[in-house]
Amino acid sequence: MPEERRRSADGWSPDARGAALAQYLRERAAAFSMSADVTGVQDTARAGMALLDAATVADSMSTSDARLRLLSEAGLFESMPEGRARFTETPEVRAAIQRPLVSDRHTGVEIIAELVASICRP
């Protein structure tokens, strides 16, 4: 709780949507980790680490973050009790999350940018 007050005092407001997105990304990273353990493929392990990096980025998103607004407008968040949220996976989201395996997009910021771009494409 002191952390939340400090963040708010500094002008940064934590957002339940960012936490929900971070949780989703951590779950996907865990799935990549399990695959990497079985296959021994380094790219799979790197993709999982990049998803953990993306989760850290999502955790730091404030309520005014345009990426959260765009994902919200696309209907990817479900309101939950006690001010929490849940991130909803769609085929477009799943494809964007799988791309680190087959591309050079291996930073958290790039993964989130690709996720937002995939949702905003016509």
C-alpha positions as CSV (number, residue, x, y, z in Angstrom):
1,M,0.0,0.0,0.0
2,P,2.8,2.6,0.7
3,E,4.1,1.8,-2.8
4,E,0.7,2.7,-4.3
5,R,0.5,6.0,-2.4
6,R,4.1,6.9,-3.4
7,R,3.3,6.2,-7.0
8,S,0.2,8.3,-6.9
9,A,2.0,11.1,-5.2
10,D,4.5,11.0,-8.1
11,G,1.8,11.4,-10.6
12,W,1.8,7.7,-11.6
13,S,-1.5,5.9,-11.0
14,P,-1.4,2.1,-11.2
15,D,-4.0,0.6,-13.5
16,A,-5.9,-2.7,-13.0
17,R,-5.8,-3.2,-16.8
18,G,-2.0,-3.1,-16.8
19,A,-1.9,-5.7,-14.0
20,A,-4.3,-7.9,-16.0
21,L,-2.2,-7.6,-19.1
22,A,1.0,-8.4,-17.1
23,Q,-0.7,-11.5,-15.6
24,Y,-1.7,-12.7,-19.1
25,L,1.9,-12.2,-20.4
26,R,3.3,-14.0,-17.4
27,E,1.0,-17.0,-18.1
28,R,2.1,-17.0,-21.7
29,A,5.8,-16.8,-20.7
30,A,5.2,-19.8,-18.4
31,A,3.8,-21.8,-21.3
32,F,6.9,-20.8,-23.4
33,S,9.2,-21.9,-20.6
34,M,7.5,-25.3,-20.4
35,S,8.0,-25.7,-24.1
36,A,11.6,-24.7,-23.9
37,D,12.2,-27.2,-21.2
38,V,10.8,-30.0,-23.4
39,T,12.3,-29.0,-26.7
40,G,15.6,-27.4,-25.7
41,V,15.1,-24.7,-28.4
42,Q,16.8,-21.5,-27.4
43,D,14.5,-19.2,-29.4
44,T,11.6,-20.5,-27.4
45,A,13.4,-19.7,-24.1
46,R,14.2,-16.2,-25.5
47,A,10.6,-15.6,-26.5
48,G,9.5,-16.5,-22.9
49,M,12.0,-14.1,-21.4
50,A,10.8,-11.4,-23.8
51,L,7.2,-12.0,-22.6
52,L,8.4,-11.6,-19.0
53,D,10.0,-8.3,-20.1
54,A,6.6,-7.3,-21.6
55,A,4.9,-8.2,-18.4
56,T,7.2,-5.8,-16.5
57,V,6.3,-3.0,-19.0
58,A,2.6,-3.7,-18.6
59,D,2.9,-3.5,-14.8
60,S,4.3,0.0,-15.2
61,M,1.5,1.3,-17.4
62,S,-0.4,4.2,-15.9
63,T,-4.1,4.9,-16.4
64,S,-3.3,7.5,-19.0
65,D,-1.3,5.0,-21.2
66,A,-2.6,5.2,-24.8
67,R,-1.8,1.5,-25.3
68,L,-4.2,0.5,-22.5
69,R,-6.8,2.8,-23.9
70,L,-6.5,1.2,-27.4
71,L,-6.7,-2.3,-25.9
72,S,-9.7,-1.3,-23.8
73,E,-11.4,0.2,-26.8
74,A,-10.9,-3.1,-28.6
75,G,-12.8,-4.8,-25.8
76,L,-9.9,-6.8,-24.4
77,F,-10.5,-6.1,-20.7
78,E,-13.2,-7.5,-18.5
79,S,-14.1,-5.7,-15.3
80,M,-13.9,-7.8,-12.2
81,P,-14.9,-7.3,-8.6
82,E,-12.8,-5.2,-6.3
83,G,-11.5,-2.9,-9.1
84,R,-9.6,-5.7,-10.8
85,A,-9.6,-6.6,-14.5
86,R,-9.1,-9.6,-16.7
87,F,-7.3,-9.5,-20.1
88,T,-9.2,-11.4,-22.8
89,E,-7.3,-13.4,-25.4
90,T,-8.5,-13.3,-29.0
91,P,-7.0,-15.0,-32.1
92,E,-5.2,-11.7,-33.0
93,V,-3.8,-11.4,-29.5
94,R,-2.6,-15.0,-29.6
95,A,-0.9,-14.5,-32.9
96,A,0.9,-11.3,-31.7
97,I,2.1,-13.2,-28.6
98,Q,3.4,-16.1,-30.7
99,R,5.4,-13.8,-33.1
100,P,8.5,-13.6,-30.9
101,L,9.2,-17.2,-31.8
102,V,9.4,-16.4,-35.5
103,S,10.7,-12.8,-35.6
104,D,13.3,-10.6,-34.2
105,R,10.9,-8.8,-31.9
106,H,12.3,-9.8,-28.5
107,T,11.9,-6.8,-26.2
108,G,8.9,-6.3,-24.0
109,V,8.2,-2.9,-25.5
110,E,8.2,-4.3,-29.0
111,I,5.9,-7.2,-28.0
112,I,3.4,-4.8,-26.5
113,A,3.7,-2.5,-29.6
114,E,3.0,-5.5,-31.8
115,L,0.0,-6.5,-29.7
116,V,-1.5,-3.0,-29.9
117,A,-0.8,-2.8,-33.6
118,S,-2.4,-6.2,-34.3
119,I,-5.6,-5.0,-32.6
120,C,-5.7,-1.7,-34.4
121,R,-5.2,-3.2,-37.9
122,P,-8.3,-3.0,-40.1
